[in-house]
């Protein structure tokens, strides 16, 4: 029995180990064609299903509202498979969330300054 599968394509051999009592790996053994088809079918039927939460729609009136929506989007992105595209989306959303927190802080500070200024005008 060989140490590697004897299947060859384009002059290169398959690097997989053969199955017991065969010179082919599972993917190339002609005797396992039916089993491979069943495995592919099972794999397609049992794909990972992502349960998404019901979306609650908010009116966007402030930076705080935007941050709340971003937080929801980030949590949903975290529940997805780890693919390069999904990780890139997650990083992008986190970057926007950080900027949103910064703007939220500025919004609060400007509000406090405006309130203090209005109070001084009323005293005059």
Residue pairs with C-beta under 8 A, 6 or more apart in sequence:
1 18
1 21
1 23
2 18
2 23
3 17
4 13
4 14
4 15
4 16
4 17
4 18
5 13
5 14
5 15
5 16
5 17
5 18
5 23
5 24
5 25
5 27
5 28
6 13
6 14
6 18
6 23
6 24
7 13
7 14
7 24
7 25
7 28
8 14
14 25
14 27
14 28
16 25
16 26
16 27
16 28
17 25
18 24
18 25
18 29
19 25
19 26
19 29
19 32
22 29
22 31
24 30
24 32
26 32
26 35
26 36
27 36
48 81
50 79
50 80
52 76
52 79
53 76
55 72
56 72
58 65
58 68
58 69
59 65
60 66
60 69
62 104
62 107
63 100
63 103
63 104
63 107
64 104
66 100
67 97
67 100
67 101
67 104
70 93
70 96
70 97
70 100
71 97
73 93
74 90
74 93
74 94
74 97
77 86
77 89
77 90
77 93
78 90
80 86
